[in-house]
Every structure is written in structure tokens, then in C-alpha cells.
Amino acid sequence: MKNFYMLLLVIFTISANSQTVTTYLDSPDAIVDDALALDSQGNLYGSTFYGGVVYKITPDGNSTPFVTGLVYANGLAVDSEDNVFVAAYGEGSINKYDSDGNLLQVFPVQGYPSGLIKAYKSDNMIYTEVVTHSVIELSVTDGSVRVLYEGAPLNTPVGLAYGPNGDLYIGNYLGRAIYRLTAKVGELEYVATVPAPNNYVPYLSFIAYAQGFLYGTVYGEHKIYKIDPRRVDDVEIYSGSTFGYMDGNITEATFAFPSGIISNSSGNTLYVSEYDGLGHVRKITNGNGLTSRVVENTVDIRTFPNPASDYINIMYNTNKKDSHFFNIKLYNISHGNLVLEQDQVNIYGKYALSLLGIKNGLYELVISNGEISESKTILVNKK
């Protein structure tokens, strides 16, 4: 592991074809607040978890109930023939429907199926089971199942997304860690942990893959995060700040408990559902793809050593005339709990943060002063 981490304050710029957020669905009769899926005709499907309904939204924005009467409608997926699969969380089944909403088949499964995605090279379904912390493949031919991975470090896995080479990305609902299940080797590799410094509804809901990056939603942060899966813990805020419904450029748009997220096939559009009781679906578009660009580095905050034992050094230098006094918070990633907090600490130059009483494990260190808010994962390892 590297001896230190560079934390950058990035400024996003608007390209010629700016990335724009619009409200795609705003209907009091269609409360979409959970998973999303797209078919080959551009129809969007969205589930309402507690309502047990799946809605179908046509490309022109018209919505109609597609399936009703389910006991907790969760994950959604579409196969190569545009059949729609629904993870009926409370019924212990994965249900198959044709494009008109007619029930074709019910596949009983053990436990509580949650996340759902079509297999990379077939119409089999990959689903997560939250009690055994498993990722399982369902054969749609005979209903048999094959466990792809079970147990730690998976922790209530929900989000699923495929990369272009068949690697399966898995997002933990609890703890917000993302892992890669490699297609060739079948091993689980750590990718990143999405932050939740507010610790309010700090759950990673769903993830999506588009043009080389992962995108994940965290309810209580009201943010969409962008993750580079080629690096460890390379996470940045893609869009969102505080609770709200503002459309416009992604640097200004606000979200209300973002939940489901999915990309279209070309990767230049993201759809995002919101778990706010109103059922909005937001749409993020960009003709040049979903990218951001770093144009200025004005902050240099380093933390070392990492892994840390008794203390961790924090070094801060800047070419800005801002305050050198920071608030420091340390969160346990496994549980999301705040375990250490210090206010108004002068860390200009170098500050040694004591880890006395902090147990071994992964933690999220959050440093902020009103103008700057940065976070990074550290490993505490006391021999």
C-alpha cells in the first residue's frame, strides 16, 4: 500500500456538450424509488420497493404500471428478448414477464433476492442475496442456481454492474465497499469504498458502469459518486451536494435520496431514481460521454503512514488564503460509525492525529473546514 495519499480539490468545467440533469419522470401516479432497467426499445422500468409495483416508462416519458401486487419489488433486469425479470424480495422469487407485463415464469430462490443483472454471456440472471451475503447465478433454463461468491467481505450486497471484459462489480449496501469478481480467475478484488461523511442513511444503493467508470448512489449524501475501477479507492463526487430537486449542469444539480442508477448502452446517459416518496427519475445526459476533468490542483493534503498504528500524520499545504483550521472525523467503514472527532485543529504543516483506542480495521478519514472537504480510506493495523 502507498505510504501516503494525495487528496485533490477538483474543479469541474463545462465542456462544449455539457453534462445536464433533467427530471425525466415527475408523476404523482408513478412512484419509482428503487431499481431501474432498460430494454432494447429505450423503455425504462422502475420498481417501487414497498409499493410492490414496477412501472414502465416509454422514451417519451409516459408511465404505466407494468407489474403490481408484489411483496417488495427490488432488482430489475432485461434479457436479450426484452423479457423483464423482477427480484420479488419479500416473496423469495425472481419473476419473469414479457414486454407487456404478462407473467411467464416464477423462479423460487432461497432467502431475499435483491440486486439483479443479466449474465454477461447468456440470459441467465445474476442476483444478490442479502442474508447469506451472496452473489448467485440463476439458470433460466431449469431454475438451478450456482453460488458465485458467498460471505465476507460482501456485506448485504445489492448493486451489480458488468465491465466490458465480463468482470462483475458488486456494491455492498452496508459499508459501501465495491468489489470486482474477475471473469477469468473468479477471485474477489477490492475496488473502492464510497464515502458517507454525513452518516445519515449511509447506504450504497445501486451501481452502474459507463465508459470505463462506475457510478454509485448513496441515499443520505444526496450524491452520485464516480469510481475509477482501474485504481484502488479512486472516488470522486460526480454530481449532487445537498437535498434538492434542481436540474441543470451536473455541477449545480441537486438530488433527493438518489437510489437506482443505470446507463444506456452507449454510456452517454444515466438514469437515477430517488427514494424521496415522490418517485422522481432524473436523467443525466452528455453527448461526449460521462466524464469530468481536473483543471486545477490547489490543495495538497497528505496522510501517512498508511497502514497506520498509533498515529497518522496529516500534512496540508495550499496556495489559497483559506483557514488552516480543520474539523477531523474518523468513521469505521464496516459499520459507518463515527469513532473519532476533533474540531478546529490547526494542521498547517503537519499534525499527528492520535489513534489511541482505535481498533484495527478500515476507516474513512474526513477533513473539512467549510471551504474544503476531503476524505480518504486508511488502514489501522496495530501489531
C-alpha positions, 0 to 999 in steps of 0.5 A: 500500500502507498505510504501516503495519499494525495487528496485533490480539490477538483474543479469541474468545467463545462465542456462544449456538450455539457453534462445536464440533469433533467427530471425525466419522470415527475408523476404523482401516479408513478412512484419509482424509488428503487431499481431501474432497467432498460430494454432494447426499445429505450423503455425504462422500468422502475420498481417501487420497493414497498409499493410492490409495483414496477412501472414502465416508462416509454422514451417519451416519458409516459408511465404505466404500471407494468407489474403490481401486487408484489411483496417488495419489488427490488432488482430489475433486469432485461434479457436479450428478448426484452423479457423483464425479470423482477427480484420479488424480495419479500416473496423469495422469487425472481419473476419473469414477464414479457414486454407487456407485463404478462407473467411467464415464469416464477423462479423460487430462490432461497432467502431475499433476492435483491440486486439483479443483472443479466449474465454477461454471456447468456440470459441467465440472471445474476442476483444478490442475496442479502442474508447469506451475503451472496452473489448467485447465478440463476439458470433460466433454463431449469431454475438451478442456481450456482453460488458465485461468491458467498460471505465476507467481505460482501456485506448485504450486497445489492448493486451489480454492474458488468465491465466490458471484459465480463468482470462483475462489480458488486456494491455492498449496501452496508459499508459501501465497499465495491468489489470486482469478481474477475471473469477469468480467475473468479477471485474477489478484488477490492475496488473502492469504498464510497464515502458517507461523511454525513452518516445519515442513511449511509447506504450504497444503493445501486451501481452502474458502469459507463465508459470505463467508470462506475457510478454509485448512489448513496441515499443520505449524501444526496450524491452520485459518486464516480469510481475509477475501477482501474485504481484502488479507492479512486472516488470522486463526487460526480454530481449532487451536494445537498437535498434538492430537486434542481436540474441543470449542469451536473455541477449545480444539480441537486438530488433527493435520496438518489437510489437506482442508477443505470446507463444506456448502452452507449454510456452517454446517459444515466438514469437515477431514481430517488427514494424521496416518496415522490418517485422522481427519475432524473436523467443525466445526459452528455453527448461526449460521454460521462466524464469530468476533468481536473483543471486545477490542483490547489490543495495538497493534503497528505496522510501517512503512514498508511497502514497506520498504528498509533498515529497518522500524520496529516500534512496540508499545504495550499496556495489559497488564503483559506483557514488552516483550521480543520474539523477531523472525523474518523468513521469505521467503514464496516459499520459507518460509525463515527469513532473519532472527532476533533474540531478546529485543529490547526494542521498547517504543516503537519499534525499527528492525529492520535489513534489511541483506542482505535481498533484495527480495521478500515476507516474513512478519514474526513477533513473539512473546514467549510471551504474544503472537504476531503476524505480518504480510506486508511488502514489501522493495523496495530501489531 
